[in-house]
Amino acid sequence: MRIIRNISFAGLLCMTYGNILAQTVTPSADSLVVSNADLKLIVDSHTGRVSYLFSNGVRLQNTIATVEELNNGKLSSTDFSQHKYTTTPMQDASGRGVTISIIHSDPSRSLKLEQHITVYAQSPHLLLDVQATGDATLESRNISPLTIIPEQQAYLFVPGNAPRILDVPFDNDNWVPVVTRQWPSASGISYEFTSVYDQHSLSGLVTGSVTHDFWKTGFRYGAAKETGRIDSFIVYGGAATADDKSLPPAYGGLDGTHDHVPHGTMLGKTVTSPLIYLAAGTDTRKAFTTYGQVNVQLAGRSEWKGDAPFYWNSFGVEGVLGNTRVMMPPGVIKTSDFIATLDNFNKYAPPVLSVDSYDQSIYTTSLLTSLSRYGQKKRQQMGFYFIPFAVWTWKNSLDNPVGGTQTPLSDVVLRDKNRQPIMYKEGDWACYPIDPSHPATKASIIQQLQKAKAIHATFIKIDFLSAGALESSTRYNRNTRSGMQAYSEGLKMLRSLVDSIMGPDVFITQAISPMFPHQYAHTRFISTDVYSHLRDDQPGFPHWGSTAASLAAGSHMWWMQGTLWPFTNLDVIVMKSFQNNPELTEQEIKVRLYAMMVMGSILGDGSDFRQKIAAERAKKYLNHPAVCAWFSHPVAFTPVSMSDGDTQDQQMTFFRKGDTTLLAMFNFIKDKPFDASWQTADVADKRHYEIRDFMTDAVLGEISNGQSSFTLTVPPKDALLVKLVPRD
């Protein structure tokens, strides 16, 4: 077997010189070894397998790359007879390092695989992909830059007494939870990113896709009997999964991509996988933050200058505003009048009157313009809601034109493998996904944005975006070959239209949507709509949309604030009741408010302030000076203990260091107090502190100089937010 080693002398000097770059590259007849303080990577020259040994004990042994090509079938890197490698010094926004190229070839095969692995000198993360290249055109809907399967004597191992696998749904629809899976029976698919880590130490592995312009990326896992060991771990572009209502929502039922068609194929003489981030360290929270930063380095993000928006949203009052006559236009006027009385709520960005889904026969463009002008006199802005990539209409009424066009919906709707229209949301009143590449879709978006401009909107909520990412057997633009490609191009088009029609200073929040691409909005819902009741299993309330469920998901997504988006969005709080749900207690409102704070969420409210109790509570909570000051520049707290499993009985802790350190503790257990223990060194310096309640400023205790730990008790179904105030 022929082995080629191509490592320049200058490159070696660059990688090993002094203390600047502590990286070594060691070739031999049998292997290539690249190492730094965090990692040793070994390429087996005989088999082409790659092993990753991290300093925290995480190990990925005998990994391979694979591609399923429509004409050649499934091929793995070990199916080729020759494995040649080269190394090239590199530098990008993450630092200096070396890129390893491993070419797997065979004289008997018409294509070759080429893996690329970038190892940084002073960072524990890597970037890796694989591409298939041939003389003839290749076509694939499944390609994996990292595969672990038992047939290759391969495994992934994470040390620790309580290992977990983080399982993330593809989007934030259907109130599907983010769950952590335990040994020995854990198996499933996480989408776009995952983590395998120890629940107690938070040491472990983080991996995720950092390119989102063609592939939906899946992380298919299967745990071994040995605790901490995974025998099957396949990272692949081409995830397209159907809903299966016979299964629990988070376990294959509704957590996938909702597709009715296999993933679209990449076509060309070169087919490339998604670029994958891979990192391991003693603190997976740092690895997740870096993951977010790498996504931004590659794709950018939307920035927001000035204070974060405060907004009122009509959906908390009525599902379709005006449709059931719950709130007619005079009610919106009264809402505007009341908001104007909240001096602290009005102290920062002008509050937004955000009309959500609305009855267009009542809330006409002319009427909305009048409301906008009324609000402007009270230093208020107008918000606007629309659905760019889907149409709600009566079932089977596909002959009706798409709004703003003469094109029938039947020409624009996405279609299943039998070329039948896909129903994104089923029912007599149904939601149909439309093709982001179709000119009628663009024309419809233009019409909506012109309406938003006419009413002087400065805040846009876009919803049901996942419809645009669905795979389809037909498309207007035949060069758009996958759902994610269509969605990515559609979002880019949408943002360009917003900027050109409405101007650059329009705040965009995504509601139901995939997590990526992230760069076209300023924030995104962490979970599906939140109704502010404490738990999903609460009698009298819907079994979804609770504070417990939304924060459980958010506890694994806190890192997105400040990386992917300037802010997160944990939906609106309500002061009395969400639509027709039962009345909330003040304790539930306080817990909900604290959950929004720790997630770095913008402040939104969905209350009917015509109700006396809602108005009185708003004065206490929404107009609280410290609350308003925080939400003017919200920042996510760092979790100490995140949600575990899929139960509602979660106990979670968070902290935010600053001039005044804040500690947050949540106890969603119904009948037991939560003794939250803190290590002083983790959250404070060696000083004397008073522990004060965030809302009341009451002294709850103190931390003496040199005290190593302290405990705070949270009653059942409650939360505690405190500040550490230095006293010397």
N, C-alpha and C positions, 0 to 999 in steps of 0.2 A: 504494500500500500504506500502511495506517495504522500508525503507530508510536506507542506510548504509553511515555512515560518517567515513572516515579513515584519520585523520590528526594527524600526530605525534607531540608530545610536542616539540621534538628537531627541527622538521621542522618549527613549529610556531615561536620558538625562532630565528631560522635562518632568517625567513622572516620579523621579526619585530624588530630585535635588533638595538637599537640606531639609528644613522643617516646613517648607512651603507646601510640598506635596508628598505625603507619606504613602506612596503607592508603589508597588513592585509588580513587575511582569517577568515571569520565569518560564521560558519554554524548555521542553525536553522532548525526547523521542516519543514519549507516551502521552504527554499532556501539555497544556498551557495552563499556568496558574497565575491569576491576577488577584492581588490582595491589597487591602488597606486596613485601617484600624478596626473596621466594622465587619469585614467580609473577606472570605476566600472563595474565589470562583475557579472551578476546575473544568476544563474542556478535555474530554477523553479523545485523543487523536485517533484511536482505533474504531471507536463506536460512534463518535459524534455526540455522545451524551454530555449534558452540562449539569454540574452540581453546584449548589450555592450553600455555603456554610457561614452563618452569621455569628457574630461574637456573643449574642444573647442566647445561643443554643438552638435557634431555629435552623432547620436543615431541609433543603430540597435536593433530594438525591436522584441522580440519573434521569433528569428531565429531558424531554425530546420536543421537537416541533413537528406539526402535522399540517397537511392540507388535503381537503377532499376536492379533487378536480373532476369535472363532469365526465371527461373522456378517459382520464387515467385512473380514476378511483381514488381511494384513500392511500396516501403515502406519508410515512414518517421519516424523520431525518436518519433513523437507523436502517431504513430500507436501501440507502445508497451505499456504495462501496468505498467512496472517497470522501474524506472530511478534511478540507484545507482551511487554514485560518490565517488571517492577517490582523494586525492591530494598528490603529491610527490614533495619535494624540488628538484631543479635541478640547474645546472650551465653549461653554454656553452660559446662560444665565444662572445655572446651578453650580458652575465652577469648572475646573479642569479635570481631565481624566483621560480615559482611553476607550475607544470603540473597537470591540472585537467583532470581526466578520467571519462567520463559519460557513463555508460553502460545501454543501452536501451534493455530490454529483455521482453519476454512474453512466458509463458508456452505453448501457442498454436502455436508458430512460430518456425520454424526450424533454424532460424538464429537470430543473435543479432547485433546491431550496437554499436560501441564504439567510442565516440568522444574524441579527445585529444586536449586540449587548453593550450598552454604555455603562462603564463603571467609573464613578467619580472618586477622586483622590481623597476628598474630605467630607463625604456625605454617605450615609448608609443606604441611599436609594440607588436603584439602577433603572434604566430604560431599555426595553427590549421589544423587538418585533421580528417577523419572518416574512420573506417574500418568495413566491414561486415564480420562476422565469423559464420561458420556453421559446423556441423559434416560432412555433405556431401560437395562435390565440388561445389563452387559457380562460377557464371560467370556473368560479368557485363561489359557494355560499357558506363555506365553513373552513376557517383557517385558524390554527392555534400556534402562537409563539411559545407557549409553555404548557406541556402536558405531562402529567404524572399518572402512570397506569401500572398495575401489578405486573403485567407481562414484561415490563422493562426492569423489574426489580427496583422500582422507583417508589418513593414515598415522600411525604411532607411531615415533619415533626416539629411540634411546638412544646417546649417544656413548661411545667407548672402543674399545680394540684387541681386547678379548675379551668381547663382549657375550654374555649368557646369558639364557635364559627358564627360570624356575623352574616346574616342573610337579609339582603336588601331587595325590596320589590323594584320593578322597572320604573314605575312612576308613583305618584302620590294619590292615586285614585282609589275609590272603593273602600277607604278606611283600612287598607291592608297594613298591618303592623310591620315594623322592622323587628326581627326576632333574632335571638341568639340560640344556636343549636348546641346540644351537648352529646357526649359520647354515651353509649356506643352506636346508636342507631341513626346518627345524623347523616342525611343525604338531601341534596336539593340543588337549586341554582340560585346564586346571587347575581344581581345585575349591575353592571358598570363598575362596581368595586366590592371588596369584601375585606375581612380581617379575620385572622386566626390568632387568638391571644389568650393569655391567662387572666381570668376575671379578677383575681386579687392583686396581682402585680402590674397588670396592663402591659406586660412585656409580650411581644409577639410579632406578627407579620401583617403588613398592610399591602394590598395590591389593587390596582384599578386601571381602567383605560384612561388615556389622556388625549386621545383623538376621537372625535365624535361626528365625523362628516360622512361616514358611510355605514359603518358596522354598529349593530347593537351587540354589546359585549356581554358574554355570560361567563360565570365562574361556577362550573359544575363540580360538586364535591361529594365524596363518599368516605365517611369515617371508617377507620379500621377498628378492630376490637380493642387494641392497645390504646389506652387513653393518651390523647395528644398526637396520635398518628393518623394521617389521612393517606389512604392507599390510592385514591383516585381524585385528581385535582386537574381540571381541564379549563384553561383560559382560552376562550375562542371568540372570534368574530363570526357572527351568524346566528345569534340567539333570536329565535322567533317561536314563541310558545302560545298555544291557545289557552283560553280560560277553560277550566274544568270545574263546574259547579258541584260536582260530586265530591270534591276535595275541600278541605278547609282553606279559607282565603289565602293565608300566608304560606301554605304548603302545597302549592301547585294549583290552587283554585283560582285566585285572581291576582297573584303576585307577578305574573309574567308580562309579556309584551302585548297580549290580547289579540294576537294575529290569527288570521284565517287563511293565510298563504305562507309558504316557506319563505325564508329570508331571501331577498333579491341577490342576484349573483354579481360579483365583480368580474369584469371582462377586460382582457388585454394580454399582451405578451408578458406583463408582470402583474401579479396579484399580490397585494400587500395586506398583512394583518393590521389590526389596531395596534397602536403603540401602547405598551403596558408599563406602568410604574410598579416597581417591586421594592419593598423596603422592610427591614426588620430592625428592632431595637428594643431597649428596655422600657420605652414609653411610646406606645402606639399612638397616643394623642399627638406627639410631635410628628410622627410619620404621616398622620392624616393631614395635619396642617401643611406639611411639605407637599403632600399629594395635591391639595387645593392650589398651592402656589405654582406647582408645575403645570397644572391645567391653565392657569392664568398666563404663565410665561409663553405657552404655546398658542393660546387663543385670545388673550386679552380679557378684559371685563368692562362692564359699564360702570363708570364712576358717577358719584353724585356729590355736588358741591352744596355746602350749607347744611341746615338742619334737616333731619329726617322728617318725612311727612307725618302728620297726625290726620286721621281720617274717620269719618262716619260712613258706614256702608249699609245700604237699605236691606240687604239680604237677611239680616238678623230679625227684621221686622216682618217682611213678607217675601216669599220665594220669588214671585214675579210681581214687582211693585205695581200696585193698582189693580191687579187682576182679580183679587177677591175683595177689593175695596177696603182693605185694612188701612192703607195709607195713601190717601189721595194728595194731590199737590198742596192743599193747605197744610197737611201734616208735615210735608217737607219744609214748608215755610216756618212752622213752629219749631221744627228741629234746628233749623238755621238760627232762629232767634235764641233758642236755649243755649246752643253751643257758643254763641257770642257772649253769653254771661260768664263763661268759665275763663277767668283771667289768666290762670297759669297755662291752661290748655291752648290759649291764644297767644302765649308769650313768644313762641318760637316760629316755626313755619306756619303760614296761613292754613287753617284747617280745611280739609277737603270734604265736600259733600259728594260722596261716591254713590251714584245710582247704579245698582247692580242690574240684573235681569229685570226688564220692565215691560209693561203693556204699552206697545207703541201706539195704540189707538188713543190712549190717555196721555202718556208722556211723549208727546210729539216733539220733534226737534225744536219747534217754536216754543213749546212749553218749557223744555229743558233749558233753552236759551234764557227765558225769563227767570227761571230759578237761578241760573248762573249769575245773571245781573243782580238779582236780589242778594245773593251771597257775596258778590264782590263789594257791595256797599258795607258789608260787615267783615271785610278782610277775610273772605273765604274763597276757596278755589272749587272748581267743579271737577268731578271724576266721571269716567265713562267706562262702560263694560261692553265687550263684544267677543265673539267666538270666530277666530279667523279661519280655522280648518275643519269646521263641521257645520251642519245645518240641522236645526230642530224643525220637524214638520210632521204632518200626519203620515202614518205608515203607508207606504206604497204611493205616495203623491209625488213621484219623481219626475212628472212632466212639468211641474211648476219651475219657473226660472230661479236661478240663484240670485239673491238680492243684488241689485245694482246692475244686472245684466239681462240679456234676452236668452241666455244659455240655459237649457233645461238641466235640472239637477242630475238627470240620468247620464248626461255627458261628462259630468265632473266627479261623480261619486266613485269612491274606491271599490274594487270588486274582489271577490274571493277566488279560490282556485277554479271554480266552475263559472267564473265571469258573472256571477250574480252580485247585486249590490250588497255591500257589507253594512250591517246595522251596528253602529258603535254603541248605542244605548237602545235596548229593545223596548218595545211597547207600542201601543196605538199612537201615542205621541212619541216619535222616535228621533234618534240623533244619527245622522248619516255623515261619515267622514268624506271630505272632499280633497281632491288632488292639489297639493301646494304648487305643483308645476303648471297647473292649468291657467290660462289667461283669465278665465272667469273668476277664479279664486282671487287673483290679484285685483281685478276690477271690483269685486265685492269688498275687499279690504280697503281699497281706496274710498269707496262710498262710505264705509263706516268711519274712516279717519276724517273725511270731510265733514261728517256729522259731528264728530268729536271736536273738530276745529270750530265749527259753527257755534257750538255751545261753550266755547272757550275752555275746554277741558285741559287740565295740566297733569292729570293722573289717569292712567289707563290700567284696567284689570283685564287681562286676556285669559280665556278659560278653554277647557276641553282640548288642550293642545295635543294631547296624546293621539287624538284622531289623525293628525297629520303625519304621525310617525308609523302608521300601520303599513304593512306590506300590501301590495296590490298586484293583481295579475295584469292590469292595464294601467297605462299612464299617458298623459298628453305628451310629455317630453320623454322620448324613449331613451335618451342618454341619462335620465334619472333612474337608477337601477335598484335602489333600495328605499325602504321606508325612512331610515335615518338620513339618507342623502336628501330625500325630498323634504323632510322636516327641517334639516339644517339649512338647506337653500331657502325654504319658506320663511324661516325665522329671520334670515339675513335680509330677504326681500321686505319682510314686514318692518324690521327696524329701519331700513333705508327709507321706506315710505313714511314712517312716523317722523323721522328727522326732516324729511323734505316737505311734508305737508304741514306738520304741527310745530316743527322746530326742535332743537336738541334738548331743551329743558323740560321734557315731559317724563314723568316718573312712570315706569312700567313694572307692574307686578304680575307674575305668572301664577295662576291658580292650578288647576289640574294639568299636569305636564310631566314629561320625563325630566330627569335632573339635568341632562346635557342635551344639546349645547347650552351653556350657562350665560354666554357673554352678551346676549341681546336684551337682557332685562336687568333691573336694579335689585330685584328680590324675587323670591319664589316661596310658595306655601311649603312648609316642612311636611305637613300631612294634609289629608283631606279636610273639608270644612270642620271647624271646631265649634261645638255648641255650649261649652263652658260648664257642663255638669262634671262632677268629679270623676266618675268611673263609668265604663261602658256597661257594667252590669247593674246600674242603678235603677231601682224600680220606678216605672213611670216614664223613663227617658228612653230615647233610641239606644240601641246597643252598639253605638259607634259615636265618634265625634267628641269624646270626653277629653278633659285636661290630662288625665293619666295616660291615655293612649297617645296623645300628641306629644307630650313631653318624653314618653318612653322612646318614641322615634327620634325626637330632637336630641336626646342625650347622646346619640351616636352621630349626629349631624351638626353639632355646634360649630365645628371647624369651618363650615362653609361661609359663615359670616366673617368678613374681612379677607377672605380669599376669593371664592367664586362670586360673591355679591357683597356690596357695601352693608347690606342688612339682610336678615331673614324675615319671614312673615309667618306668624303663628295664628293667622286669621284674626277675626274680631272678638273682643270680649263683649259680653252683654251684662247689663246691670240688674236685670230682673228675669227675663226669660227669652229664649231663642224661639222666635215664631210662636207656635202653639205648645211648646214644651212647658213642663211645670216650672214654677218659680224657683230660682236659685237662692241659696243661703248666702249671707255676706262672707262666710268662710270660704265657700266655693269661688266667689268672685276674687277674694284675696289670693287664693292659691293660683287661680288662672292668671291673674296679673303678674304674680311672681314668675310663673312659667314663661310668660312672654318676655319678661325682663332677662332671664338667664339665657334665653335663646338669641338675644340680640335682635328681637323682632321690632318692626315698626309698630306704632300704637294705632290700632283700629278699634272702633266700637260699632256695635250693631243694635243699639238699644232704641226702644220707643220712648223718647223723653217726655211724651205726653202723659206717661204714667208717673204718678207722683213719686213712688218708691224708686223708680229708675233714675229720675232726676236727682233725688236726694243722694243716692249712692254715687252718682256721677260726680257730684260736688266733693264727695269724700275721696273717691279713688281716682277718677280721671283728672280732677283738678288739683290733686295733691302736688305741692311744689317740687318735692324730691322726685316723685314719679315722672312729672313732666320734664324736669331737667334731665333725668336719665334717658327718656325716650327721644329727646332732641338729638342725641348722638348715641344710640344703643350699641352695646358691644356684648357679644356672647361670653358667658362665664365658661370656665374650664371644668369639665366633670371630674369628680373624684370617684364616684360610684355611679355607673350607668345602669340602665334597665337590663334585666337578665331574664331570659326565657320569653314567654308570651303572656304571662299572668298580669292581671291588674294590680296585684299586691306588690307594687314597686316601692322601694325606698332609695332615693337618689340624692346625691350631694354635689354641689358645685361651688366654685369660688372665682372671684375676680380680684386680682391684685391691682392696686392703684394708690393714689394719695390716701384714700380710705378704702381698705380691703373689705369686700362684701362676701358673705358666706350665705348660701341658700341650701335649705334642706326640705325635702318633700317626703311625706309619709302618706301613701295611698292605701295603706292597710286600714281596714275598717274598725278593728277592735284592739289594736296594740300600739302603744307609743313607740317612737323611734329614738333610740339613744345614738345620736350622731357623734362619733368620736373624730377628733381632728388632731393631727400632728402639727404643733405650732410652727415648726420649721418649714412646713409646706406652704403656709399661708401668711406668715408674719415674721418680722425680725425679732431679735431678742430685746423686747421692750415691754413696758407696762401698757396694757390696753384695757379700755372699757368695751364691753360687748353691748351694743345698743340696737334696739329694734329699728328697722329701716323706716317704718311708717310712723311710729309714735315717738321715736327717739328715747324711749324708756330704757333705763339701764337694766340689763338682764344678767350681768355677771362681769367678771374681769379675768384677765390673763396676767399673771404676775411676771415680772422680769425673770427670764430663764425657765419658765414653766414649759415642760416638754410636750404636754398634750392637754386637751380639755374636751368636755362633752356637753352637748346641747340636746335637750329633749324636745321632740316634736310630737304633739298629741296625735291620736288617730285622725285620719282624713284631713290633715292640716299641712301647712308649710310654715317655715320660719325663714325670714330674710333679715340678717343682722349686718351691722357694720362694726369693724374694729377701729376704735378711735384711740389714737396714741395719747397717753396721759403724761409722758415725760419726754 
